[in-house]
Amino acid sequence: MTFELDDVATACRAAAEACGRDVVAPAASAIDTAADVPDAVVTAARAALPAEPPTAGGAWTAAIESLAAASATVALAAAAETLGRPWRSRAQWAGLRGLDVDGLRSHHQW
């Protein structure tokens, strides 16, 4: 399914893409490996998120997807902080980036 973003969502997506490219991407590997997001990165990512609540439209979705393209960990941390739910500095699945995913799959019982 495709849909057209409104002007607000388009601007939010552009801001999140810029943050992802300029702030998040250079640190993404270390962040996703350790699941520890520096305060400066969370602050920058939060600034890229829309001011209105997530239920107000597609702007949140567009911004979160753009941040997650650079780092899912940062997207989760920024969303949690913006919604008033403090981010835990250590994620349950820390260090998945760069691991032998096929090896992990072979040990998983489907």
Biopython code that builds the backbone (N, CA, C, O; Angstrom):
import numpy as np
from Bio.PDB.StructureBuilder import StructureBuilder

atoms = [
    (1, "MET", "N", (0.844, -1.169, 0.000)),
    (1, "MET", "CA", (0.000, 0.000, 0.000)),
    (1, "MET", "C", (0.891, 1.234, 0.000)),
    (1, "MET", "O", (1.859, 1.320, 0.756)),
    (2, "THR", "N", (0.555, 2.169, -0.844)),
    (2, "THR", "CA", (1.270, 3.430, -0.867)),
    (2, "THR", "C", (0.302, 4.545, -0.539)),
    (2, "THR", "O", (-0.901, 4.431, -0.772)),
    (3, "PHE", "N", (0.832, 5.609, -0.003)),
    (3, "PHE", "CA", (0.007, 6.756, 0.288)),
    (3, "PHE", "C", (0.869, 8.002, 0.207)),
    (3, "PHE", "O", (2.093, 7.933, 0.318)),
    (4, "GLU", "N", (0.227, 9.128, 0.013)),
    (4, "GLU", "CA", (0.922, 10.400, -0.080)),
    (4, "GLU", "C", (1.028, 11.004, 1.316)),
    (4, "GLU", "O", (0.061, 11.027, 2.077)),
    (5, "LEU", "N", (2.217, 11.489, 1.630)),
    (5, "LEU", "CA", (2.406, 12.167, 2.905)),
    (5, "LEU", "C", (1.927, 13.609, 2.789)),
    (5, "LEU", "O", (2.089, 14.245, 1.748)),
    (6, "ASP", "N", (1.333, 14.119, 3.871)),
    (6, "ASP", "CA", (0.969, 15.527, 3.864)),
    (6, "ASP", "C", (2.225, 16.366, 4.099)),
    (6, "ASP", "O", (3.309, 15.817, 4.296)),
    (7, "ASP", "N", (2.088, 17.675, 4.079)),
    (7, "ASP", "CA", (3.250, 18.560, 4.207)),
    (7, "ASP", "C", (3.969, 18.392, 5.539)),
    (7, "ASP", "O", (5.198, 18.436, 5.588)),
    (8, "VAL", "N", (3.216, 18.199, 6.617)),
    (8, "VAL", "CA", (3.826, 18.019, 7.935)),
    (8, "VAL", "C", (4.626, 16.724, 7.979)),
    (8, "VAL", "O", (5.764, 16.716, 8.448)),
    (9, "ALA", "N", (4.050, 15.641, 7.500)),
    (9, "ALA", "CA", (4.745, 14.351, 7.501)),
    (9, "ALA", "C", (5.977, 14.389, 6.607)),
    (9, "ALA", "O", (7.005, 13.802, 6.944)),
    (10, "THR", "N", (5.884, 15.069, 5.476)),
    (10, "THR", "CA", (7.024, 15.185, 4.570)),
    (10, "THR", "C", (8.166, 15.945, 5.249)),
    (10, "THR", "O", (9.326, 15.550, 5.138)),
    (11, "ALA", "N", (7.844, 17.020, 5.940)),
    (11, "ALA", "CA", (8.869, 17.795, 6.653)),
    (11, "ALA", "C", (9.480, 16.986, 7.791)),
    (11, "ALA", "O", (10.691, 17.038, 8.008)),
    (12, "CYS", "N", (8.659, 16.243, 8.515)),
    (12, "CYS", "CA", (9.170, 15.410, 9.606)),
    (12, "CYS", "C", (10.074, 14.305, 9.077)),
    (12, "CYS", "O", (11.110, 14.005, 9.670)),
    (13, "ARG", "N", (9.682, 13.705, 7.969)),
    (13, "ARG", "CA", (10.516, 12.669, 7.367)),
    (13, "ARG", "C", (11.862, 13.246, 6.929)),
    (13, "ARG", "O", (12.902, 12.623, 7.138)),
    (14, "ALA", "N", (11.843, 14.421, 6.330)),
    (14, "ALA", "CA", (13.087, 15.058, 5.886)),
    (14, "ALA", "C", (13.993, 15.378, 7.073)),
    (14, "ALA", "O", (15.206, 15.184, 6.996)),
    (15, "ALA", "N", (13.414, 15.866, 8.167)),
    (15, "ALA", "CA", (14.210, 16.168, 9.360)),
    (15, "ALA", "C", (14.808, 14.897, 9.953)),
    (15, "ALA", "O", (15.968, 14.886, 10.366)),
    (16, "ALA", "N", (14.025, 13.837, 9.995)),
    (16, "ALA", "CA", (14.512, 12.565, 10.545)),
    (16, "ALA", "C", (15.570, 11.945, 9.640)),
    (16, "ALA", "O", (16.534, 11.360, 10.135)),
    (17, "GLU", "N", (15.411, 12.063, 8.328)),
    (17, "GLU", "CA", (16.422, 11.553, 7.403)),
    (17, "GLU", "C", (17.739, 12.299, 7.583)),
    (17, "GLU", "O", (18.808, 11.687, 7.578)),
    (18, "ALA", "N", (17.665, 13.614, 7.742)),
    (18, "ALA", "CA", (18.876, 14.417, 7.963)),
    (18, "ALA", "C", (19.545, 14.032, 9.275)),
    (18, "ALA", "O", (20.767, 13.892, 9.332)),
    (19, "CYS", "N", (18.756, 13.861, 10.327)),
    (19, "CYS", "CA", (19.302, 13.435, 11.617)),
    (19, "CYS", "C", (19.928, 12.052, 11.491)),
    (19, "CYS", "O", (21.020, 11.811, 12.004)),
    (20, "GLY", "N", (19.240, 11.154, 10.815)),
    (20, "GLY", "CA", (19.766, 9.798, 10.623)),
    (20, "GLY", "C", (21.081, 9.805, 9.881)),
    (20, "GLY", "O", (22.007, 9.078, 10.243)),
    (21, "ARG", "N", (21.171, 10.616, 8.850)),
    (21, "ARG", "CA", (22.385, 10.686, 8.027)),
    (21, "ARG", "C", (23.530, 11.385, 8.762)),
    (21, "ARG", "O", (24.662, 10.900, 8.760)),
    (22, "ASP", "N", (23.231, 12.529, 9.393)),
    (22, "ASP", "CA", (24.282, 13.371, 9.946)),
    (22, "ASP", "C", (24.675, 13.036, 11.378)),
    (22, "ASP", "O", (25.837, 13.199, 11.752)),
    (23, "VAL", "N", (23.727, 12.570, 12.183)),
    (23, "VAL", "CA", (23.987, 12.338, 13.605)),
    (23, "VAL", "C", (24.021, 10.855, 13.953)),
    (23, "VAL", "O", (24.941, 10.393, 14.628)),
    (24, "VAL", "N", (23.025, 10.112, 13.494)),
    (24, "VAL", "CA", (22.872, 8.722, 13.910)),
    (24, "VAL", "C", (23.819, 7.783, 13.159)),
    (24, "VAL", "O", (24.516, 6.987, 13.788)),
    (25, "ALA", "N", (23.856, 7.863, 11.845)),
    (25, "ALA", "CA", (24.633, 6.911, 11.035)),
    (25, "ALA", "C", (26.099, 6.799, 11.444)),
    (25, "ALA", "O", (26.618, 5.685, 11.506)),
    (26, "PRO", "N", (26.794, 7.914, 11.728)),
    (26, "PRO", "CA", (28.202, 7.773, 12.112)),
    (26, "PRO", "C", (28.415, 6.956, 13.393)),
    (26, "PRO", "O", (29.474, 6.358, 13.582)),
    (27, "ALA", "N", (27.415, 6.934, 14.259)),
    (27, "ALA", "CA", (27.549, 6.212, 15.526)),
    (27, "ALA", "C", (26.701, 4.951, 15.584)),
    (27, "ALA", "O", (26.700, 4.257, 16.601)),
    (28, "ALA", "N", (25.976, 4.641, 14.507)),
    (28, "ALA", "CA", (24.981, 3.568, 14.536)),
    (28, "ALA", "C", (25.570, 2.203, 14.882)),
    (28, "ALA", "O", (24.971, 1.461, 15.661)),
    (29, "SER", "N", (26.699, 1.864, 14.337)),
    (29, "SER", "CA", (27.265, 0.543, 14.598)),
    (29, "SER", "C", (27.555, 0.358, 16.084)),
    (29, "SER", "O", (27.199, -0.668, 16.664)),
    (30, "ALA", "N", (28.190, 1.335, 16.695)),
    (30, "ALA", "CA", (28.502, 1.243, 18.129)),
    (30, "ALA", "C", (27.224, 1.260, 18.969)),
    (30, "ALA", "O", (27.110, 0.526, 19.951)),
    (31, "ILE", "N", (26.276, 2.091, 18.582)),
    (31, "ILE", "CA", (25.019, 2.177, 19.324)),
    (31, "ILE", "C", (24.260, 0.863, 19.252)),
    (31, "ILE", "O", (23.804, 0.355, 20.277)),
    (32, "ASP", "N", (24.118, 0.311, 18.064)),
    (32, "ASP", "CA", (23.342, -0.919, 17.910)),
    (32, "ASP", "C", (24.052, -2.118, 18.522)),
    (32, "ASP", "O", (23.397, -3.067, 18.955)),
    (33, "THR", "N", (25.365, -2.090, 18.565)),
    (33, "THR", "CA", (26.106, -3.191, 19.180)),
    (33, "THR", "C", (25.961, -3.164, 20.695)),
    (33, "THR", "O", (25.745, -4.202, 21.319)),
    (34, "ALA", "N", (26.080, -1.986, 21.283)),
    (34, "ALA", "CA", (26.030, -1.862, 22.740)),
    (34, "ALA", "C", (24.634, -1.587, 23.272)),
    (34, "ALA", "O", (24.378, -1.760, 24.464)),
    (35, "ALA", "N", (23.720, -1.156, 22.393)),
    (35, "ALA", "CA", (22.377, -0.726, 22.789)),
    (35, "ALA", "C", (22.443, 0.387, 23.823)),
    (35, "ALA", "O", (21.580, 0.495, 24.694)),
    (36, "ASP", "N", (23.472, 1.205, 23.718)),
    (36, "ASP", "CA", (23.659, 2.352, 24.606)),
    (36, "ASP", "C", (23.648, 3.596, 23.741)),
    (36, "ASP", "O", (24.569, 3.817, 22.955)),
    (37, "VAL", "N", (22.617, 4.409, 23.880)),
    (37, "VAL", "CA", (22.450, 5.579, 23.024)),
    (37, "VAL", "C", (22.916, 6.818, 23.787)),
    (37, "VAL", "O", (22.358, 7.150, 24.833)),
    (38, "PRO", "N", (23.936, 7.502, 23.270)),
    (38, "PRO", "CA", (24.396, 8.728, 23.928)),
    (38, "PRO", "C", (23.284, 9.766, 24.013)),
    (38, "PRO", "O", (22.432, 9.853, 23.129)),
    (39, "ASP", "N", (23.302, 10.551, 25.086)),
    (39, "ASP", "CA", (22.271, 11.570, 25.289)),
    (39, "ASP", "C", (22.170, 12.534, 24.114)),
    (39, "ASP", "O", (21.066, 12.916, 23.725)),
    (40, "ALA", "N", (23.304, 12.932, 23.542)),
    (40, "ALA", "CA", (23.287, 13.882, 22.426)),
    (40, "ALA", "C", (22.564, 13.304, 21.215)),
    (40, "ALA", "O", (21.890, 14.033, 20.486)),
    (41, "VAL", "N", (22.700, 12.006, 20.998)),
    (41, "VAL", "CA", (22.031, 11.366, 19.862)),
    (41, "VAL", "C", (20.523, 11.282, 20.122)),
    (41, "VAL", "O", (19.722, 11.537, 19.223)),
    (42, "VAL", "N", (20.138, 10.924, 21.351)),
    (42, "VAL", "CA", (18.707, 10.880, 21.682)),
    (42, "VAL", "C", (18.089, 12.266, 21.546)),
    (42, "VAL", "O", (16.990, 12.409, 21.012)),
    (43, "THR", "N", (18.795, 13.288, 22.029)),
    (43, "THR", "CA", (18.283, 14.655, 21.940)),
    (43, "THR", "C", (18.078, 15.071, 20.487)),
    (43, "THR", "O", (17.049, 15.655, 20.148)),
    (44, "ALA", "N", (19.047, 14.775, 19.632)),
    (44, "ALA", "CA", (18.925, 15.114, 18.209)),
    (44, "ALA", "C", (17.786, 14.342, 17.556)),
    (44, "ALA", "O", (17.028, 14.903, 16.765)),
    (45, "ALA", "N", (17.665, 13.076, 17.880)),
    (45, "ALA", "CA", (16.592, 12.255, 17.300)),
    (45, "ALA", "C", (15.228, 12.721, 17.777)),
    (45, "ALA", "O", (14.278, 12.762, 16.995)),
    (46, "ARG", "N", (15.123, 13.072, 19.050)),
    (46, "ARG", "CA", (13.852, 13.582, 19.576)),
    (46, "ARG", "C", (13.443, 14.863, 18.875)),
    (46, "ARG", "O", (12.261, 15.087, 18.615)),
    (47, "ALA", "N", (14.419, 15.703, 18.569)),
    (47, "ALA", "CA", (14.126, 16.969, 17.886)),
    (47, "ALA", "C", (13.587, 16.735, 16.478)),
    (47, "ALA", "O", (12.890, 17.588, 15.930)),
    (48, "ALA", "N", (13.903, 15.591, 15.897)),
    (48, "ALA", "CA", (13.422, 15.270, 14.551)),
    (48, "ALA", "C", (12.018, 14.692, 14.561)),
    (48, "ALA", "O", (11.393, 14.572, 13.507)),
    (49, "LEU", "N", (11.512, 14.333, 15.731)),
    (49, "LEU", "CA", (10.165, 13.760, 15.818)),
    (49, "LEU", "C", (9.119, 14.868, 15.888)),
    (49, "LEU", "O", (9.398, 15.953, 16.399)),
    (50, "PRO", "N", (7.919, 14.603, 15.380)),
    (50, "PRO", "CA", (6.859, 15.617, 15.408)),
    (50, "PRO", "C", (6.448, 15.980, 16.827)),
    (50, "PRO", "O", (6.579, 15.181, 17.755)),
    (51, "ALA", "N", (5.952, 17.195, 16.973)),
    (51, "ALA", "CA", (5.501, 17.663, 18.284)),
    (51, "ALA", "C", (4.166, 17.039, 18.682)),
    (51, "ALA", "O", (3.902, 16.824, 19.865)),
    (52, "GLU", "N", (3.326, 16.750, 17.688)),
    (52, "GLU", "CA", (2.005, 16.195, 18.009)),
    (52, "GLU", "C", (2.126, 14.721, 18.411)),
    (52, "GLU", "O", (3.115, 14.064, 18.086)),
    (53, "PRO", "N", (1.115, 14.210, 19.119)),
    (53, "PRO", "CA", (1.159, 12.810, 19.548)),
    (53, "PRO", "C", (1.146, 11.848, 18.358)),
    (53, "PRO", "O", (0.703, 12.214, 17.270)),
    (54, "PRO", "N", (1.630, 10.623, 18.560)),
    (54, "PRO", "CA", (1.722, 9.661, 17.464)),
    (54, "PRO", "C", (0.390, 9.341, 16.794)),
    (54, "PRO", "O", (0.374, 8.923, 15.636)),
    (55, "THR", "N", (-0.706, 9.524, 17.482)),
    (55, "THR", "CA", (-2.013, 9.198, 16.904)),
    (55, "THR", "C", (-2.536, 10.293, 15.981)),
    (55, "THR", "O", (-3.589, 10.134, 15.365)),
    (56, "ALA", "N", (-1.804, 11.407, 15.882)),
    (56, "ALA", "CA", (-2.306, 12.557, 15.122)),
    (56, "ALA", "C", (-2.154, 12.423, 13.617)),
    (56, "ALA", "O", (-2.729, 13.223, 12.879)),
    (57, "GLY", "N", (-1.408, 11.452, 13.141)),
    (57, "GLY", "CA", (-1.262, 11.320, 11.695)),
    (57, "GLY", "C", (-0.016, 10.555, 11.308)),
    (57, "GLY", "O", (0.609, 9.894, 12.137)),
    (58, "GLY", "N", (0.335, 10.651, 10.037)),
    (58, "GLY", "CA", (1.447, 9.890, 9.497)),
    (58, "GLY", "C", (2.820, 10.473, 9.757)),
    (58, "GLY", "O", (3.823, 9.852, 9.406)),
    (59, "ALA", "N", (2.895, 11.642, 10.360)),
    (59, "ALA", "CA", (4.193, 12.278, 10.589)),
    (59, "ALA", "C", (5.082, 11.438, 11.498)),
    (59, "ALA", "O", (6.278, 11.304, 11.242)),
    (60, "TRP", "N", (4.516, 10.879, 12.542)),
    (60, "TRP", "CA", (5.303, 10.042, 13.458)),
    (60, "TRP", "C", (5.842, 8.818, 12.742)),
    (60, "TRP", "O", (7.018, 8.477, 12.872)),
    (61, "THR", "N", (4.988, 8.167, 11.994)),
    (61, "THR", "CA", (5.405, 6.967, 11.270)),
    (61, "THR", "C", (6.539, 7.288, 10.306)),
    (61, "THR", "O", (7.534, 6.565, 10.251)),
    (62, "ALA", "N", (6.394, 8.353, 9.556)),
    (62, "ALA", "CA", (7.416, 8.738, 8.591)),
    (62, "ALA", "C", (8.740, 9.049, 9.284)),
    (62, "ALA", "O", (9.800, 8.655, 8.798)),
    (63, "ALA", "N", (8.687, 9.753, 10.414)),
    (63, "ALA", "CA", (9.910, 10.124, 11.129)),
    (63, "ALA", "C", (10.571, 8.912, 11.778)),
    (63, "ALA", "O", (11.786, 8.745, 11.677)),
    (64, "ILE", "N", (9.792, 8.073, 12.437)),
    (64, "ILE", "CA", (10.346, 6.892, 13.098)),
    (64, "ILE", "C", (10.969, 5.952, 12.078)),
    (64, "ILE", "O", (12.055, 5.421, 12.308)),
    (65, "GLU", "N", (10.293, 5.742, 10.951)),
    (65, "GLU", "CA", (10.855, 4.878, 9.907)),
    (65, "GLU", "C", (12.183, 5.426, 9.399)),
    (65, "GLU", "O", (13.117, 4.664, 9.150)),
    (66, "SER", "N", (12.268, 6.732, 9.246)),
    (66, "SER", "CA", (13.507, 7.333, 8.756)),
    (66, "SER", "C", (14.635, 7.189, 9.763)),
    (66, "SER", "O", (15.771, 6.908, 9.381)),
    (67, "LEU", "N", (14.339, 7.377, 11.050)),
    (67, "LEU", "CA", (15.363, 7.173, 12.077)),
    (67, "LEU", "C", (15.767, 5.703, 12.149)),
    (67, "LEU", "O", (16.948, 5.383, 12.283)),
    (68, "ALA", "N", (14.785, 4.818, 12.059)),
    (68, "ALA", "CA", (15.066, 3.382, 12.158)),
    (68, "ALA", "C", (15.925, 2.890, 10.997)),
    (68, "ALA", "O", (16.650, 1.905, 11.137)),
    (69, "ALA", "N", (15.852, 3.562, 9.860)),
    (69, "ALA", "CA", (16.700, 3.176, 8.732)),
    (69, "ALA", "C", (18.174, 3.356, 9.086)),
    (69, "ALA", "O", (19.028, 2.627, 8.581)),
    (70, "ALA", "N", (18.471, 4.316, 9.944)),
    (70, "ALA", "CA", (19.847, 4.529, 10.399)),
    (70, "ALA", "C", (20.166, 3.657, 11.604)),
    (70, "ALA", "O", (21.253, 3.084, 11.682)),
    (71, "SER", "N", (19.226, 3.549, 12.549)),
    (71, "SER", "CA", (19.423, 2.732, 13.750)),
    (71, "SER", "C", (18.085, 2.492, 14.431)),
    (71, "SER", "O", (17.438, 3.429, 14.899)),
    (72, "ALA", "N", (17.682, 1.244, 14.482)),
    (72, "ALA", "CA", (16.437, 0.904, 15.179)),
    (72, "ALA", "C", (16.537, 1.235, 16.660)),
    (72, "ALA", "O", (15.551, 1.645, 17.272)),
    (73, "THR", "N", (17.706, 1.062, 17.233)),
    (73, "THR", "CA", (17.910, 1.361, 18.654)),
    (73, "THR", "C", (17.653, 2.833, 18.929)),
    (73, "THR", "O", (16.980, 3.171, 19.903)),
    (74, "VAL", "N", (18.177, 3.708, 18.088)),
    (74, "VAL", "CA", (17.970, 5.145, 18.272)),
    (74, "VAL", "C", (16.505, 5.502, 18.082)),
    (74, "VAL", "O", (15.968, 6.310, 18.839)),
    (75, "ALA", "N", (15.849, 4.919, 17.089)),
    (75, "ALA", "CA", (14.430, 5.194, 16.865)),
    (75, "ALA", "C", (13.606, 4.807, 18.088)),
    (75, "ALA", "O", (12.728, 5.560, 18.510)),
    (76, "LEU", "N", (13.883, 3.642, 18.655)),
    (76, "LEU", "CA", (13.160, 3.204, 19.856)),
    (76, "LEU", "C", (13.443, 4.113, 21.045)),
    (76, "LEU", "O", (12.529, 4.471, 21.788)),
    (77, "ALA", "N", (14.699, 4.484, 21.225)),
    (77, "ALA", "CA", (15.069, 5.350, 22.347)),
    (77, "ALA", "C", (14.407, 6.716, 22.226)),
    (77, "ALA", "O", (13.864, 7.226, 23.206)),
    (78, "ALA", "N", (14.444, 7.311, 21.048)),
    (78, "ALA", "CA", (13.840, 8.623, 20.849)),
    (78, "ALA", "C", (12.330, 8.576, 21.043)),
    (78, "ALA", "O", (11.756, 9.460, 21.679)),
    (79, "ALA", "N", (11.686, 7.548, 20.500)),
    (79, "ALA", "CA", (10.239, 7.420, 20.668)),
    (79, "ALA", "C", (9.873, 7.247, 22.131)),
    (79, "ALA", "O", (8.948, 7.892, 22.624)),
    (80, "ALA", "N", (10.589, 6.388, 22.819)),
    (80, "ALA", "CA", (10.296, 6.157, 24.243)),
    (80, "ALA", "C", (10.461, 7.436, 25.046)),
    (80, "ALA", "O", (9.590, 7.783, 25.843)),
    (81, "GLU", "N", (11.555, 8.132, 24.848)),
    (81, "GLU", "CA", (11.807, 9.375, 25.587)),
    (81, "GLU", "C", (10.752, 10.432, 25.266)),
    (81, "GLU", "O", (10.288, 11.136, 26.163)),
    (82, "THR", "N", (10.376, 10.545, 24.002)),
    (82, "THR", "CA", (9.378, 11.533, 23.594)),
    (82, "THR", "C", (8.018, 11.234, 24.215)),
    (82, "THR", "O", (7.255, 12.149, 24.529)),
    (83, "LEU", "N", (7.721, 9.956, 24.388)),
    (83, "LEU", "CA", (6.443, 9.554, 24.979)),
    (83, "LEU", "C", (6.486, 9.508, 26.508)),
    (83, "LEU", "O", (5.520, 9.093, 27.148)),
    (84, "GLY", "N", (7.610, 9.936, 27.088)),
    (84, "GLY", "CA", (7.721, 9.991, 28.535)),
    (84, "GLY", "C", (8.033, 8.664, 29.187)),
    (84, "GLY", "O", (7.779, 8.479, 30.377)),
    (85, "ARG", "N", (8.577, 7.743, 28.425)),
    (85, "ARG", "CA", (8.962, 6.439, 28.963)),
    (85, "ARG", "C", (10.477, 6.331, 28.866)),
    (85, "ARG", "O", (11.019, 6.090, 27.787)),
    (86, "PRO", "N", (11.154, 6.506, 29.981)),
    (86, "PRO", "CA", (12.615, 6.519, 29.941)),
    (86, "PRO", "C", (13.180, 5.282, 29.247)),
    (86, "PRO", "O", (12.721, 4.160, 29.461)),
    (87, "TRP", "N", (14.177, 5.517, 28.420)),
    (87, "TRP", "CA", (14.839, 4.453, 27.671)),
    (87, "TRP", "C", (15.806, 3.727, 28.590)),
    (87, "TRP", "O", (16.598, 4.355, 29.293)),
    (88, "ARG", "N", (15.739, 2.422, 28.580)),
    (88, "ARG", "CA", (16.733, 1.624, 29.293)),
    (88, "ARG", "C", (17.998, 1.613, 28.457)),
    (88, "ARG", "O", (17.940, 1.393, 27.247)),
    (89, "SER", "N", (19.122, 1.844, 29.075)),
    (89, "SER", "CA", (20.352, 1.972, 28.300)),
    (89, "SER", "C", (20.846, 0.638, 27.744)),
    (89, "SER", "O", (21.681, 0.626, 26.839)),
    (90, "ARG", "N", (20.361, -0.457, 28.252)),
    (90, "ARG", "CA", (20.779, -1.762, 27.742)),
    (90, "ARG", "C", (19.558, -2.505, 27.219)),
    (90, "ARG", "O", (18.665, -2.865, 27.986)),
    (91, "ALA", "N", (19.525, -2.731, 25.923)),
    (91, "ALA", "CA", (18.404, -3.456, 25.322)),
    (91, "ALA", "C", (18.558, -4.958, 25.552)),
    (91, "ALA", "O", (19.669, -5.447, 25.761)),
    (92, "GLN", "N", (17.477, -5.664, 25.515)),
    (92, "GLN", "CA", (17.492, -7.106, 25.731)),
    (92, "GLN", "C", (18.333, -7.817, 24.669)),
    (92, "GLN", "O", (19.022, -8.791, 24.971)),
    (93, "TRP", "N", (18.275, -7.335, 23.438)),
    (93, "TRP", "CA", (18.976, -7.995, 22.336)),
    (93, "TRP", "C", (20.148, -7.160, 21.848)),
    (93, "TRP", "O", (20.309, -6.945, 20.647)),
    (94, "ALA", "N", (20.957, -6.695, 22.774)),
    (94, "ALA", "CA", (22.109, -5.875, 22.403)),
    (94, "ALA", "C", (23.070, -6.668, 21.531)),
    (94, "ALA", "O", (23.256, -7.871, 21.717)),
    (95, "GLY", "N", (23.662, -5.989, 20.599)),
    (95, "GLY", "CA", (24.728, -6.588, 19.818)),
    (95, "GLY", "C", (24.302, -7.433, 18.650)),
    (95, "GLY", "O", (25.092, -8.257, 18.189)),
    (96, "LEU", "N", (23.088, -7.274, 18.141)),
    (96, "LEU", "CA", (22.676, -8.096, 17.009)),
    (96, "LEU", "C", (23.325, -7.651, 15.704)),
    (96, "LEU", "O", (23.540, -8.467, 14.808)),
    (97, "ARG", "N", (23.636, -6.368, 15.593)),
    (97, "ARG", "CA", (24.247, -5.895, 14.354)),
    (97, "ARG", "C", (25.620, -6.542, 14.202)),
    (97, "ARG", "O", (26.440, -6.516, 15.119)),
    (98, "GLY", "N", (25.848, -7.110, 13.053)),
    (98, "GLY", "CA", (27.151, -7.678, 12.768)),
    (98, "GLY", "C", (27.331, -9.109, 13.233)),
    (98, "GLY", "O", (28.356, -9.722, 12.934)),
    (99, "LEU", "N", (26.384, -9.651, 13.944)),
    (99, "LEU", "CA", (26.519, -11.039, 14.388)),
    (99, "LEU", "C", (26.169, -12.000, 13.257)),
    (99, "LEU", "O", (25.615, -11.599, 12.234)),
    (100, "ASP", "N", (26.489, -13.229, 13.450)),
    (100, "ASP", "CA", (26.197, -14.273, 12.469)),
    (100, "ASP", "C", (24.716, -14.631, 12.572)),
    (100, "ASP", "O", (24.337, -15.560, 13.285)),
    (101, "VAL", "N", (23.888, -13.880, 11.850)),
    (101, "VAL", "CA", (22.447, -14.074, 11.944)),
    (101, "VAL", "C", (22.045, -15.460, 11.464)),
    (101, "VAL", "O", (21.160, -16.085, 12.049)),
    (102, "ASP", "N", (22.686, -15.946, 10.406)),
    (102, "ASP", "CA", (22.350, -17.293, 9.941)),
    (102, "ASP", "C", (22.674, -18.324, 11.017)),
    (102, "ASP", "O", (21.934, -19.295, 11.178)),
    (103, "GLY", "N", (23.757, -18.132, 11.750)),
    (103, "GLY", "CA", (24.087, -19.017, 12.848)),
    (103, "GLY", "C", (23.033, -18.952, 13.945)),
    (103, "GLY", "O", (22.693, -19.972, 14.545)),
    (104, "LEU", "N", (22.519, -17.763, 14.204)),
    (104, "LEU", "CA", (21.445, -17.620, 15.198)),
    (104, "LEU", "C", (20.196, -18.347, 14.725)),
    (104, "LEU", "O", (19.524, -19.017, 15.509)),
    (105, "ARG", "N", (19.890, -18.213, 13.445)),
    (105, "ARG", "CA", (18.705, -18.880, 12.910)),
    (105, "ARG", "C", (18.817, -20.398, 13.004)),
    (105, "ARG", "O", (17.832, -21.085, 13.272)),
    (106, "SER", "N", (20.006, -20.909, 12.785)),
    (106, "SER", "CA", (20.157, -22.362, 12.804)),
    (106, "SER", "C", (19.941, -22.939, 14.192)),
    (106, "SER", "O", (19.657, -24.128, 14.330)),
    (107, "HIS", "N", (20.072, -22.110, 15.223)),
    (107, "HIS", "CA", (19.861, -22.581, 16.595)),
    (107, "HIS", "C", (18.433, -22.346, 17.087)),
    (107, "HIS", "O", (18.048, -22.815, 18.158)),
    (108, "HIS", "N", (17.664, -21.620, 16.296)),
    (108, "HIS", "CA", (16.300, -21.323, 16.685)),
    (108, "HIS", "C", (15.373, -22.456, 16.248)),
    (108, "HIS", "O", (15.457, -22.918, 15.110)),
    (109, "GLN", "N", (14.515, -22.894, 17.114)),
    (109, "GLN", "CA", (13.550, -23.948, 16.786)),
    (109, "GLN", "C", (12.288, -23.328, 16.218)),
    (109, "GLN", "O", (11.520, -22.711, 16.957)),
    (110, "TRP", "N", (12.058, -23.478, 14.926)),
    (110, "TRP", "CA", (10.864, -22.904, 14.294)),
    (110, "TRP", "C", (9.700, -23.769, 14.502)),
    (110, "TRP", "O", (8.604, -23.450, 14.042)),
]
sb = StructureBuilder()
sb.init_structure("model")
sb.init_model(0)
sb.init_chain("A")
sb.init_seg("    ")
for serial, (resi, resn, name, xyz) in enumerate(atoms, 1):
    if name == "N":
        sb.init_residue(resn, " ", resi, " ")
    sb.init_atom(name, np.array(xyz, "f"), 0.0, 1.0, " ", f" {name:<3s}", serial, name[0])
structure = sb.get_structure()
